[in-house]
Amino acid sequence: MSKALILIAACFCLTACGLAETGAAAAAAGASKAEEIKQAKQTEARIQQQVEAANHEAAKQRQQAEADGQ
């Protein structure tokens, strides 16, 4: 009987370790995804600034071309 209890207790402990490891892996994956999202938002903001700068420059060139044409 005591050998059976020791075996059951050992199995339970190993199962708990597996659950903890799974939880740790999920937390690490979540942190990784959060960092990935943060970087994607930074990239999006940088690209948006570049697009706005290009649009501003194009508007300046159009105005200059219109002024030169008159």
PQR file of N, CA, C, O and H, with PARSE charges and radii, in Angstrom:
ATOM      1  N   MET A   1       0.821  -1.191   0.000 -0.4000 1.5000
ATOM      2  CA  MET A   1       0.000   0.000   0.000 -0.0000 2.0000
ATOM      3  C   MET A   1       0.865   1.256   0.000  0.5500 1.7000
ATOM      4  O   MET A   1       0.581   2.200  -0.737 -0.5500 1.4000
ATOM      5  N   SER A   2       1.922   1.280   0.821 -0.4000 1.5000
ATOM      6  CA  SER A   2       2.757   2.474   0.894 -0.0000 2.0000
ATOM      7  C   SER A   2       3.534   2.681  -0.399  0.5500 1.7000
ATOM      8  O   SER A   2       3.786   3.819  -0.795 -0.5500 1.4000
ATOM      9  H   SER A   2       2.154   0.513   1.419  0.4000 1.0000
ATOM     10  N   LYS A   3       3.920   1.577  -1.069 -0.4000 1.5000
ATOM     11  CA  LYS A   3       4.600   1.719  -2.354 -0.0000 2.0000
ATOM     12  C   LYS A   3       3.664   2.339  -3.377  0.5500 1.7000
ATOM     13  O   LYS A   3       4.090   3.142  -4.208 -0.5500 1.4000
ATOM     14  H   LYS A   3       3.716   0.652  -0.748  0.4000 1.0000
ATOM     15  N   ALA A   4       2.406   1.974  -3.321 -0.4000 1.5000
ATOM     16  CA  ALA A   4       1.420   2.528  -4.246 -0.0000 2.0000
ATOM     17  C   ALA A   4       1.236   4.024  -3.985  0.5500 1.7000
ATOM     18  O   ALA A   4       1.131   4.809  -4.927 -0.5500 1.4000
ATOM     19  H   ALA A   4       2.060   1.322  -2.646  0.4000 1.0000
ATOM     20  N   LEU A   5       1.198   4.415  -2.728 -0.4000 1.5000
ATOM     21  CA  LEU A   5       1.050   5.832  -2.388 -0.0000 2.0000
ATOM     22  C   LEU A   5       2.266   6.630  -2.834  0.5500 1.7000
ATOM     23  O   LEU A   5       2.133   7.749  -3.328 -0.5500 1.4000
ATOM     24  H   LEU A   5       1.283   3.777  -1.963  0.4000 1.0000
ATOM     25  N   ILE A   6       3.459   6.052  -2.658 -0.4000 1.5000
ATOM     26  CA  ILE A   6       4.682   6.728  -3.093 -0.0000 2.0000
ATOM     27  C   ILE A   6       4.670   6.887  -4.610  0.5500 1.7000
ATOM     28  O   ILE A   6       5.036   7.939  -5.134 -0.5500 1.4000
ATOM     29  H   ILE A   6       3.567   5.143  -2.256  0.4000 1.0000
ATOM     30  N   LEU A   7       4.250   5.849  -5.304 -0.4000 1.5000
ATOM     31  CA  LEU A   7       4.175   5.907  -6.761 -0.0000 2.0000
ATOM     32  C   LEU A   7       3.167   6.970  -7.213  0.5500 1.7000
ATOM     33  O   LEU A   7       3.445   7.749  -8.124 -0.5500 1.4000
ATOM     34  H   LEU A   7       3.952   4.994  -4.878  0.4000 1.0000
ATOM     35  N   ILE A   8       2.010   6.992  -6.576 -0.4000 1.5000
ATOM     36  CA  ILE A   8       0.981   7.979  -6.918 -0.0000 2.0000
ATOM     37  C   ILE A   8       1.489   9.389  -6.622  0.5500 1.7000
ATOM     38  O   ILE A   8       1.294  10.305  -7.421 -0.5500 1.4000
ATOM     39  H   ILE A   8       1.784   6.358  -5.836  0.4000 1.0000
ATOM     40  N   ALA A   9       2.142   9.558  -5.471 -0.4000 1.5000
ATOM     41  CA  ALA A   9       2.676  10.878  -5.111 -0.0000 2.0000
ATOM     42  C   ALA A   9       3.752  11.312  -6.107  0.5500 1.7000
ATOM     43  O   ALA A   9       3.805  12.482  -6.489 -0.5500 1.4000
ATOM     44  H   ALA A   9       2.300   8.814  -4.822  0.4000 1.0000
ATOM     45  N   ALA A  10       4.600  10.389  -6.527 -0.4000 1.5000
ATOM     46  CA  ALA A  10       5.642  10.712  -7.494 -0.0000 2.0000
ATOM     47  C   ALA A  10       5.027  11.112  -8.837  0.5500 1.7000
ATOM     48  O   ALA A  10       5.469  12.075  -9.464 -0.5500 1.4000
ATOM     49  H   ALA A  10       4.557   9.440  -6.217  0.4000 1.0000
ATOM     50  N   CYS A  11       4.024  10.382  -9.269 -0.4000 1.5000
ATOM     51  CA  CYS A  11       3.346  10.709 -10.524 -0.0000 2.0000
ATOM     52  C   CYS A  11       2.679  12.076 -10.437  0.5500 1.7000
ATOM     53  O   CYS A  11       2.718  12.858 -11.388 -0.5500 1.4000
ATOM     54  H   CYS A  11       3.665   9.599  -8.761  0.4000 1.0000
ATOM     55  N   PHE A  12       2.068  12.358  -9.292 -0.4000 1.5000
ATOM     56  CA  PHE A  12       1.403  13.640  -9.099 -0.0000 2.0000
ATOM     57  C   PHE A  12       2.416  14.790  -9.157  0.5500 1.7000
ATOM     58  O   PHE A  12       2.154  15.824  -9.771 -0.5500 1.4000
ATOM     59  H   PHE A  12       2.036  11.723  -8.520  0.4000 1.0000
ATOM     60  N   CYS A  13       3.562  14.602  -8.519 -0.4000 1.5000
ATOM     61  CA  CYS A  13       4.607  15.635  -8.535 -0.0000 2.0000
ATOM     62  C   CYS A  13       5.124  15.870  -9.950  0.5500 1.7000
ATOM     63  O   CYS A  13       5.332  17.012 -10.359 -0.5500 1.4000
ATOM     64  H   CYS A  13       3.774  13.762  -8.019  0.4000 1.0000
ATOM     65  N   LEU A  14       5.328  14.801 -10.686 -0.4000 1.5000
ATOM     66  CA  LEU A  14       5.819  14.938 -12.055 -0.0000 2.0000
ATOM     67  C   LEU A  14       4.784  15.627 -12.938  0.5500 1.7000
ATOM     68  O   LEU A  14       5.128  16.423 -13.811 -0.5500 1.4000
ATOM     69  H   LEU A  14       5.159  13.873 -10.354  0.4000 1.0000
ATOM     70  N   THR A  15       3.529  15.315 -12.703 -0.4000 1.5000
ATOM     71  CA  THR A  15       2.455  15.958 -13.459 -0.0000 2.0000
ATOM     72  C   THR A  15       2.427  17.443 -13.149  0.5500 1.7000
ATOM     73  O   THR A  15       2.271  18.266 -14.052 -0.5500 1.4000
ATOM     74  H   THR A  15       3.249  14.668 -11.994  0.4000 1.0000
ATOM     75  N   ALA A  16       2.578  17.789 -11.887 -0.4000 1.5000
ATOM     76  CA  ALA A  16       2.576  19.194 -11.495 -0.0000 2.0000
ATOM     77  C   ALA A  16       3.753  19.932 -12.133  0.5500 1.7000
ATOM     78  O   ALA A  16       3.606  21.083 -12.545 -0.5500 1.4000
ATOM     79  H   ALA A  16       2.705  17.121 -11.154  0.4000 1.0000
ATOM     80  N   CYS A  17       4.904  19.293 -12.218 -0.4000 1.5000
ATOM     81  CA  CYS A  17       6.063  19.915 -12.863 -0.0000 2.0000
ATOM     82  C   CYS A  17       5.775  20.184 -14.335  0.5500 1.7000
ATOM     83  O   CYS A  17       6.158  21.226 -14.868 -0.5500 1.4000
ATOM     84  H   CYS A  17       5.023  18.358 -11.884  0.4000 1.0000
ATOM     85  N   GLY A  18       5.115  19.264 -14.974 -0.4000 1.5000
ATOM     86  CA  GLY A  18       4.756  19.436 -16.376 -0.0000 2.0000
ATOM     87  C   GLY A  18       3.804  20.602 -16.561  0.5500 1.7000
ATOM     88  O   GLY A  18       3.928  21.361 -17.522 -0.5500 1.4000
ATOM     89  H   GLY A  18       4.803  18.418 -14.541  0.4000 1.0000
ATOM     90  N   LEU A  19       2.864  20.748 -15.654 -0.4000 1.5000
ATOM     91  CA  LEU A  19       1.934  21.870 -15.734 -0.0000 2.0000
ATOM     92  C   LEU A  19       2.661  23.193 -15.517  0.5500 1.7000
ATOM     93  O   LEU A  19       2.379  24.182 -16.194 -0.5500 1.4000
ATOM     94  H   LEU A  19       2.764  20.131 -14.873  0.4000 1.0000
ATOM     95  N   ALA A  20       3.583  23.203 -14.584 -0.4000 1.5000
ATOM     96  CA  ALA A  20       4.352  24.424 -14.326 -0.0000 2.0000
ATOM     97  C   ALA A  20       5.196  24.779 -15.539  0.5500 1.7000
ATOM     98  O   ALA A  20       5.304  25.947 -15.912 -0.5500 1.4000
ATOM     99  H   ALA A  20       3.811  22.400 -14.035  0.4000 1.0000
ATOM    100  N   GLU A  21       5.790  23.768 -16.147 -0.4000 1.5000
ATOM    101  CA  GLU A  21       6.613  24.007 -17.333 -0.0000 2.0000
ATOM    102  C   GLU A  21       5.751  24.535 -18.483  0.5500 1.7000
ATOM    103  O   GLU A  21       6.163  25.437 -19.211 -0.5500 1.4000
ATOM    104  H   GLU A  21       5.702  22.819 -15.844  0.4000 1.0000
ATOM    105  N   THR A  22       4.568  23.973 -18.636 -0.4000 1.5000
ATOM    106  CA  THR A  22       3.656  24.432 -19.685 -0.0000 2.0000
ATOM    107  C   THR A  22       3.250  25.873 -19.435  0.5500 1.7000
ATOM    108  O   THR A  22       3.180  26.681 -20.361 -0.5500 1.4000
ATOM    109  H   THR A  22       4.233  23.240 -18.045  0.4000 1.0000
ATOM    110  N   GLY A  23       2.983  26.189 -18.167 -0.4000 1.5000
ATOM    111  CA  GLY A  23       2.628  27.566 -17.815 -0.0000 2.0000
ATOM    112  C   GLY A  23       3.772  28.519 -18.089  0.5500 1.7000
ATOM    113  O   GLY A  23       3.553  29.620 -18.595 -0.5500 1.4000
ATOM    114  H   GLY A  23       3.040  25.533 -17.414  0.4000 1.0000
ATOM    115  N   ALA A  24       4.979  28.118 -17.766 -0.4000 1.5000
ATOM    116  CA  ALA A  24       6.149  28.965 -18.013 -0.0000 2.0000
ATOM    117  C   ALA A  24       6.364  29.164 -19.509  0.5500 1.7000
ATOM    118  O   ALA A  24       6.697  30.263 -19.953 -0.5500 1.4000
ATOM    119  H   ALA A  24       5.157  27.224 -17.355  0.4000 1.0000
ATOM    120  N   ALA A  25       6.176  28.113 -20.272 -0.4000 1.5000
ATOM    121  CA  ALA A  25       6.330  28.217 -21.724 -0.0000 2.0000
ATOM    122  C   ALA A  25       5.271  29.150 -22.310  0.5500 1.7000
ATOM    123  O   ALA A  25       5.564  29.946 -23.202 -0.5500 1.4000
ATOM    124  H   ALA A  25       5.906  27.220 -19.910  0.4000 1.0000
ATOM    125  N   ALA A  26       4.055  29.051 -21.812 -0.4000 1.5000
ATOM    126  CA  ALA A  26       2.979  29.931 -22.294 -0.0000 2.0000
ATOM    127  C   ALA A  26       3.272  31.381 -21.934  0.5500 1.7000
ATOM    128  O   ALA A  26       3.026  32.282 -22.736 -0.5500 1.4000
ATOM    129  H   ALA A  26       3.817  28.404 -21.087  0.4000 1.0000
ATOM    130  N   ALA A  27       3.792  31.611 -20.742 -0.4000 1.5000
ATOM    131  CA  ALA A  27       4.128  32.974 -20.324 -0.0000 2.0000
ATOM    132  C   ALA A  27       5.246  33.538 -21.194  0.5500 1.7000
ATOM    133  O   ALA A  27       5.201  34.703 -21.589 -0.5500 1.4000
ATOM    134  H   ALA A  27       3.992  30.879 -20.091  0.4000 1.0000
ATOM    135  N   ALA A  28       6.244  32.716 -21.491 -0.4000 1.5000
ATOM    136  CA  ALA A  28       7.352  33.164 -22.340 -0.0000 2.0000
ATOM    137  C   ALA A  28       6.852  33.474 -23.746  0.5500 1.7000
ATOM    138  O   ALA A  28       7.267  34.462 -24.352 -0.5500 1.4000
ATOM    139  H   ALA A  28       6.280  31.770 -21.170  0.4000 1.0000
ATOM    140  N   ALA A  29       5.973  32.643 -24.257 -0.4000 1.5000
ATOM    141  CA  ALA A  29       5.418  32.877 -25.593 -0.0000 2.0000
ATOM    142  C   ALA A  29       4.590  34.154 -25.609  0.5500 1.7000
ATOM    143  O   ALA A  29       4.633  34.920 -26.572 -0.5500 1.4000
ATOM    144  H   ALA A  29       5.635  31.841 -23.765  0.4000 1.0000
ATOM    145  N   GLY A  30       3.840  34.378 -24.540 -0.4000 1.5000
ATOM    146  CA  GLY A  30       3.039  35.599 -24.445 -0.0000 2.0000
ATOM    147  C   GLY A  30       3.916  36.837 -24.404  0.5500 1.7000
ATOM    148  O   GLY A  30       3.612  37.837 -25.055 -0.5500 1.4000
ATOM    149  H   GLY A  30       3.805  33.756 -23.758  0.4000 1.0000
ATOM    150  N   ALA A  31       5.002  36.779 -23.644 -0.4000 1.5000
ATOM    151  CA  ALA A  31       5.927  37.917 -23.564 -0.0000 2.0000
ATOM    152  C   ALA A  31       6.579  38.161 -24.921  0.5500 1.7000
ATOM    153  O   ALA A  31       6.775  39.306 -25.329 -0.5500 1.4000
ATOM    154  H   ALA A  31       5.249  35.967 -23.115  0.4000 1.0000
ATOM    155  N   SER A  32       6.910  37.084 -25.609 -0.4000 1.5000
ATOM    156  CA  SER A  32       7.522  37.206 -26.931 -0.0000 2.0000
ATOM    157  C   SER A  32       6.555  37.864 -27.911  0.5500 1.7000
ATOM    158  O   SER A  32       6.950  38.731 -28.690 -0.5500 1.4000
ATOM    159  H   SER A  32       6.751  36.154 -25.278  0.4000 1.0000
ATOM    160  N   LYS A  33       5.301  37.458 -27.872 -0.4000 1.5000
ATOM    161  CA  LYS A  33       4.293  38.047 -28.755 -0.0000 2.0000
ATOM    162  C   LYS A  33       4.076  39.515 -28.418  0.5500 1.7000
ATOM    163  O   LYS A  33       3.907  40.342 -29.314 -0.5500 1.4000
ATOM    164  H   LYS A  33       4.980  36.753 -27.240  0.4000 1.0000
ATOM    165  N   ALA A  34       4.081  39.842 -27.127 -0.4000 1.5000
ATOM    166  CA  ALA A  34       3.900  41.231 -26.726 -0.0000 2.0000
ATOM    167  C   ALA A  34       5.037  42.092 -27.266  0.5500 1.7000
ATOM    168  O   ALA A  34       4.800  43.201 -27.745 -0.5500 1.4000
ATOM    169  H   ALA A  34       4.218  39.170 -26.399  0.4000 1.0000
ATOM    170  N   GLU A  35       6.257  41.596 -27.194 -0.4000 1.5000
ATOM    171  CA  GLU A  35       7.415  42.331 -27.729 -0.0000 2.0000
ATOM    172  C   GLU A  35       7.296  42.465 -29.244  0.5500 1.7000
ATOM    173  O   GLU A  35       7.615  43.511 -29.809 -0.5500 1.4000
ATOM    174  H   GLU A  35       6.450  40.695 -26.806  0.4000 1.0000
ATOM    175  N   GLU A  36       6.839  41.410 -29.890 -0.4000 1.5000
ATOM    176  CA  GLU A  36       6.664  41.437 -31.348 -0.0000 2.0000
ATOM    177  C   GLU A  36       5.627  42.494 -31.740  0.5500 1.7000
ATOM    178  O   GLU A  36       5.820  43.227 -32.711 -0.5500 1.4000
ATOM    179  H   GLU A  36       6.580  40.560 -29.431  0.4000 1.0000
ATOM    180  N   ILE A  37       4.542  42.568 -30.992 -0.4000 1.5000
ATOM    181  CA  ILE A  37       3.491  43.555 -31.265 -0.0000 2.0000
ATOM    182  C   ILE A  37       4.025  44.965 -31.047  0.5500 1.7000
ATOM    183  O   ILE A  37       3.744  45.871 -31.833 -0.5500 1.4000
ATOM    184  H   ILE A  37       4.385  41.973 -30.204  0.4000 1.0000
ATOM    185  N   LYS A  38       4.795  45.148 -29.981 -0.4000 1.5000
ATOM    186  CA  LYS A  38       5.386  46.459 -29.693 -0.0000 2.0000
ATOM    187  C   LYS A  38       6.285  46.906 -30.845  0.5500 1.7000
ATOM    188  O   LYS A  38       6.218  48.056 -31.278 -0.5500 1.4000
ATOM    189  H   LYS A  38       5.024  44.413 -29.343  0.4000 1.0000
ATOM    190  N   GLN A  39       7.119  46.002 -31.336 -0.4000 1.5000
ATOM    191  CA  GLN A  39       8.013  46.332 -32.443 -0.0000 2.0000
ATOM    192  C   GLN A  39       7.229  46.622 -33.723  0.5500 1.7000
ATOM    193  O   GLN A  39       7.596  47.508 -34.494 -0.5500 1.4000
ATOM    194  H   GLN A  39       7.173  45.068 -30.984  0.4000 1.0000
ATOM    195  N   ALA A  40       6.165  45.881 -33.942 -0.4000 1.5000
ATOM    196  CA  ALA A  40       5.342  46.105 -35.135 -0.0000 2.0000
ATOM    197  C   ALA A  40       4.693  47.485 -35.086  0.5500 1.7000
ATOM    198  O   ALA A  40       4.616  48.172 -36.104 -0.5500 1.4000
ATOM    199  H   ALA A  40       5.867  45.160 -33.316  0.4000 1.0000
ATOM    200  N   LYS A  41       4.229  47.891 -33.909 -0.4000 1.5000
ATOM    201  CA  LYS A  41       3.626  49.218 -33.773 -0.0000 2.0000
ATOM    202  C   LYS A  41       4.662  50.315 -33.995  0.5500 1.7000
ATOM    203  O   LYS A  41       4.357  51.344 -34.598 -0.5500 1.4000
ATOM    204  H   LYS A  41       4.292  47.333 -33.082  0.4000 1.0000
ATOM    205  N   GLN A  42       5.879  50.103 -33.513 -0.4000 1.5000
ATOM    206  CA  GLN A  42       6.940  51.077 -33.734 -0.0000 2.0000
ATOM    207  C   GLN A  42       7.267  51.182 -35.221  0.5500 1.7000
ATOM    208  O   GLN A  42       7.462  52.279 -35.743 -0.5500 1.4000
ATOM    209  H   GLN A  42       6.127  49.267 -33.023  0.4000 1.0000
ATOM    210  N   THR A  43       7.324  50.044 -35.894 -0.4000 1.5000
ATOM    211  CA  THR A  43       7.589  50.034 -37.336 -0.0000 2.0000
ATOM    212  C   THR A  43       6.471  50.745 -38.084  0.5500 1.7000
ATOM    213  O   THR A  43       6.728  51.518 -39.007 -0.5500 1.4000
ATOM    214  H   THR A  43       7.165  49.152 -35.469  0.4000 1.0000
ATOM    215  N   GLU A  44       5.238  50.486 -37.689 -0.4000 1.5000
ATOM    216  CA  GLU A  44       4.090  51.128 -38.328 -0.0000 2.0000
ATOM    217  C   GLU A  44       4.158  52.647 -38.156  0.5500 1.7000
ATOM    218  O   GLU A  44       3.914  53.389 -39.108 -0.5500 1.4000
ATOM    219  H   GLU A  44       5.029  49.859 -36.939  0.4000 1.0000
ATOM    220  N   ALA A  45       4.487  53.110 -36.956 -0.4000 1.5000
ATOM    221  CA  ALA A  45       4.585  54.549 -36.708 -0.0000 2.0000
ATOM    222  C   ALA A  45       5.705  55.174 -37.538  0.5500 1.7000
ATOM    223  O   ALA A  45       5.542  56.266 -38.083 -0.5500 1.4000
ATOM    224  H   ALA A  45       4.685  52.508 -36.182  0.4000 1.0000
ATOM    225  N   ARG A  46       6.835  54.484 -37.632 -0.4000 1.5000
ATOM    226  CA  ARG A  46       7.964  54.989 -38.420 -0.0000 2.0000
ATOM    227  C   ARG A  46       7.587  55.082 -39.903  0.5500 1.7000
ATOM    228  O   ARG A  46       7.916  56.066 -40.565 -0.5500 1.4000
ATOM    229  H   ARG A  46       6.967  53.597 -37.189  0.4000 1.0000
ATOM    230  N   ILE A  47       6.911  54.078 -40.415 -0.4000 1.5000
ATOM    231  CA  ILE A  47       6.500  54.088 -41.821 -0.0000 2.0000
ATOM    232  C   ILE A  47       5.473  55.195 -42.066  0.5500 1.7000
ATOM    233  O   ILE A  47       5.509  55.864 -43.098 -0.5500 1.4000
ATOM    234  H   ILE A  47       6.644  53.278 -39.877  0.4000 1.0000
ATOM    235  N   GLN A  48       4.565  55.381 -41.117 -0.4000 1.5000
ATOM    236  CA  GLN A  48       3.560  56.439 -41.249 -0.0000 2.0000
ATOM    237  C   GLN A  48       4.238  57.808 -41.318  0.5500 1.7000
ATOM    238  O   GLN A  48       3.831  58.663 -42.105 -0.5500 1.4000
ATOM    239  H   GLN A  48       4.536  54.838 -40.278  0.4000 1.0000
ATOM    240  N   GLN A  49       5.261  58.018 -40.502 -0.4000 1.5000
ATOM    241  CA  GLN A  49       6.003  59.281 -40.537 -0.0000 2.0000
ATOM    242  C   GLN A  49       6.697  59.463 -41.886  0.5500 1.7000
ATOM    243  O   GLN A  49       6.721  60.567 -42.430 -0.5500 1.4000
ATOM    244  H   GLN A  49       5.592  57.323 -39.862  0.4000 1.0000
ATOM    245  N   GLN A  50       7.255  58.393 -42.419 -0.4000 1.5000
ATOM    246  CA  GLN A  50       7.922  58.466 -43.718 -0.0000 2.0000
ATOM    247  C   GLN A  50       6.929  58.794 -44.829  0.5500 1.7000
ATOM    248  O   GLN A  50       7.237  59.572 -45.732 -0.5500 1.4000
ATOM    249  H   GLN A  50       7.236  57.496 -41.978  0.4000 1.0000
ATOM    250  N   VAL A  51       5.741  58.203 -44.762 -0.4000 1.5000
ATOM    251  CA  VAL A  51       4.705  58.477 -45.767 -0.0000 2.0000
ATOM    252  C   VAL A  51       4.268  59.934 -45.676  0.5500 1.7000
ATOM    253  O   VAL A  51       4.114  60.606 -46.697 -0.5500 1.4000
ATOM    254  H   VAL A  51       5.491  57.571 -44.029  0.4000 1.0000
ATOM    255  N   GLU A  52       4.069  60.419 -44.458 -0.4000 1.5000
ATOM    256  CA  GLU A  52       3.663  61.812 -44.277 -0.0000 2.0000
ATOM    257  C   GLU A  52       4.743  62.766 -44.788  0.5500 1.7000
ATOM    258  O   GLU A  52       4.431  63.777 -45.418 -0.5500 1.4000
ATOM    259  H   GLU A  52       4.194  59.873 -43.629  0.4000 1.0000
ATOM    260  N   ALA A  53       6.006  62.451 -44.520 -0.4000 1.5000
ATOM    261  CA  ALA A  53       7.108  63.292 -45.010 -0.0000 2.0000
ATOM    262  C   ALA A  53       7.151  63.288 -46.530  0.5500 1.7000
ATOM    263  O   ALA A  53       7.373  64.329 -47.148 -0.5500 1.4000
ATOM    264  H   ALA A  53       6.260  61.630 -44.008  0.4000 1.0000
ATOM    265  N   ALA A  54       6.940  62.128 -47.135 -0.4000 1.5000
ATOM    266  CA  ALA A  54       6.947  62.032 -48.601 -0.0000 2.0000
ATOM    267  C   ALA A  54       5.783  62.817 -49.189  0.5500 1.7000
ATOM    268  O   ALA A  54       5.943  63.486 -50.209 -0.5500 1.4000
ATOM    269  H   ALA A  54       6.759  61.282 -46.634  0.4000 1.0000
ATOM    270  N   ASN A  55       4.617  62.743 -48.560 -0.4000 1.5000
ATOM    271  CA  ASN A  55       3.454  63.503 -49.044 -0.0000 2.0000
ATOM    272  C   ASN A  55       3.706  65.003 -48.920  0.5500 1.7000
ATOM    273  O   ASN A  55       3.351  65.773 -49.812 -0.5500 1.4000
ATOM    274  H   ASN A  55       4.488  62.199 -47.731  0.4000 1.0000
ATOM    275  N   HIS A  56       4.311  65.409 -47.828 -0.4000 1.5000
ATOM    276  CA  HIS A  56       4.625  66.819 -47.623 -0.0000 2.0000
ATOM    277  C   HIS A  56       5.613  67.306 -48.693  0.5500 1.7000
ATOM    278  O   HIS A  56       5.440  68.383 -49.262 -0.5500 1.4000
ATOM    279  H   HIS A  56       4.600  64.784 -47.103  0.4000 1.0000
ATOM    280  N   GLU A  57       6.627  66.518 -48.953 -0.4000 1.5000
ATOM    281  CA  GLU A  57       7.628  66.872 -49.966 -0.0000 2.0000
ATOM    282  C   GLU A  57       6.991  66.943 -51.357  0.5500 1.7000
ATOM    283  O   GLU A  57       7.307  67.833 -52.146 -0.5500 1.4000
ATOM    284  H   GLU A  57       6.768  65.643 -48.491  0.4000 1.0000
ATOM    285  N   ALA A  58       6.102  66.007 -51.648 -0.4000 1.5000
ATOM    286  CA  ALA A  58       5.420  66.015 -52.953 -0.0000 2.0000
ATOM    287  C   ALA A  58       4.544  67.260 -53.084  0.5500 1.7000
ATOM    288  O   ALA A  58       4.471  67.852 -54.161 -0.5500 1.4000
ATOM    289  H   ALA A  58       5.845  65.283 -51.008  0.4000 1.0000
ATOM    290  N   ALA A  59       3.892  67.654 -52.021 -0.4000 1.5000
ATOM    291  CA  ALA A  59       3.058  68.860 -52.051 -0.0000 2.0000
ATOM    292  C   ALA A  59       3.922  70.091 -52.291  0.5500 1.7000
ATOM    293  O   ALA A  59       3.544  70.983 -53.051 -0.5500 1.4000
ATOM    294  H   ALA A  59       3.951  67.173 -51.147  0.4000 1.0000
ATOM    295  N   LYS A  60       5.077  70.137 -51.644 -0.4000 1.5000
ATOM    296  CA  LYS A  60       5.991  71.265 -51.855 -0.0000 2.0000
ATOM    297  C   LYS A  60       6.453  71.316 -53.308  0.5500 1.7000
ATOM    298  O   LYS A  60       6.524  72.396 -53.895 -0.5500 1.4000
ATOM    299  H   LYS A  60       5.384  69.413 -51.027  0.4000 1.0000
ATOM    300  N   GLN A  61       6.762  70.182 -53.885 -0.4000 1.5000
ATOM    301  CA  GLN A  61       7.216  70.126 -55.278 -0.0000 2.0000
ATOM    302  C   GLN A  61       6.105  70.556 -56.234  0.5500 1.7000
ATOM    303  O   GLN A  61       6.364  71.243 -57.222 -0.5500 1.4000
ATOM    304  H   GLN A  61       6.705  69.304 -53.409  0.4000 1.0000
ATOM    305  N   ARG A  62       4.866  70.152 -55.938 -0.4000 1.5000
ATOM    306  CA  ARG A  62       3.726  70.564 -56.770 -0.0000 2.0000
ATOM    307  C   ARG A  62       3.553  72.079 -56.714  0.5500 1.7000
ATOM    308  O   ARG A  62       3.359  72.732 -57.740 -0.5500 1.4000
ATOM    309  H   ARG A  62       4.655  69.594 -55.135  0.4000 1.0000
ATOM    310  N   GLN A  63       3.625  72.624 -55.513 -0.4000 1.5000
ATOM    311  CA  GLN A  63       3.483  74.074 -55.360 -0.0000 2.0000
ATOM    312  C   GLN A  63       4.595  74.807 -56.107  0.5500 1.7000
ATOM    313  O   GLN A  63       4.357  75.832 -56.746 -0.5500 1.4000
ATOM    314  H   GLN A  63       3.782  72.094 -54.680  0.4000 1.0000
ATOM    315  N   GLN A  64       5.800  74.273 -56.020 -0.4000 1.5000
ATOM    316  CA  GLN A  64       6.922  74.904 -56.705 -0.0000 2.0000
ATOM    317  C   GLN A  64       6.744  74.809 -58.223  0.5500 1.7000
ATOM    318  O   GLN A  64       7.050  75.756 -58.947 -0.5500 1.4000
ATOM    319  H   GLN A  64       5.993  73.440 -55.501  0.4000 1.0000
ATOM    320  N   ALA A  65       6.255  73.682 -58.694 -0.4000 1.5000
ATOM    321  CA  ALA A  65       6.033  73.506 -60.131 -0.0000 2.0000
ATOM    322  C   ALA A  65       4.931  74.452 -60.620  0.5500 1.7000
ATOM    323  O   ALA A  65       5.030  75.024 -61.705 -0.5500 1.4000
ATOM    324  H   ALA A  65       6.006  72.913 -58.106  0.4000 1.0000
ATOM    325  N   GLU A  66       3.891  74.608 -59.813 -0.4000 1.5000
ATOM    326  CA  GLU A  66       2.811  75.521 -60.183 -0.0000 2.0000
ATOM    327  C   GLU A  66       3.328  76.968 -60.194  0.5500 1.7000
ATOM    328  O   GLU A  66       2.971  77.755 -61.070 -0.5500 1.4000
ATOM    329  H   GLU A  66       3.810  74.143 -58.932  0.4000 1.0000
ATOM    330  N   ALA A  67       4.156  77.297 -59.230 -0.4000 1.5000
ATOM    331  CA  ALA A  67       4.698  78.668 -59.175 -0.0000 2.0000
ATOM    332  C   ALA A  67       5.629  78.915 -60.348  0.5500 1.7000
ATOM    333  O   ALA A  67       5.626  80.010 -60.910 -0.5500 1.4000
ATOM    334  H   ALA A  67       4.446  76.658 -58.518  0.4000 1.0000
ATOM    335  N   ASP A  68       6.415  77.940 -60.727 -0.4000 1.5000
ATOM    336  CA  ASP A  68       7.331  78.079 -61.853 -0.0000 2.0000
ATOM    337  C   ASP A  68       6.553  78.170 -63.170  0.5500 1.7000
ATOM    338  O   ASP A  68       7.012  78.814 -64.113 -0.5500 1.4000
ATOM    339  H   ASP A  68       6.418  77.050 -60.270  0.4000 1.0000
ATOM    340  N   GLY A  69       5.404  77.545 -63.242 -0.4000 1.5000
ATOM    341  CA  GLY A  69       4.614  77.525 -64.473 -0.0000 2.0000
ATOM    342  C   GLY A  69       3.881  78.823 -64.712  0.5500 1.7000
ATOM    343  O   GLY A  69       3.434  79.064 -65.833 -0.5500 1.4000
ATOM    344  H   GLY A  69       5.031  77.022 -62.476  0.4000 1.0000
ATOM    345  N   GLN A  70       3.739  79.650 -63.734 -0.4000 1.5000
ATOM    346  CA  GLN A  70       2.968  80.891 -63.915 -0.0000 2.0000
ATOM    347  C   GLN A  70       3.795  82.008 -64.398  0.5500 1.7000
ATOM    348  O   GLN A  70       3.286  83.111 -64.596 -0.5500 1.4000
ATOM    349  H   GLN A  70       4.102  79.454 -62.823  0.4000 1.0000
TER
END
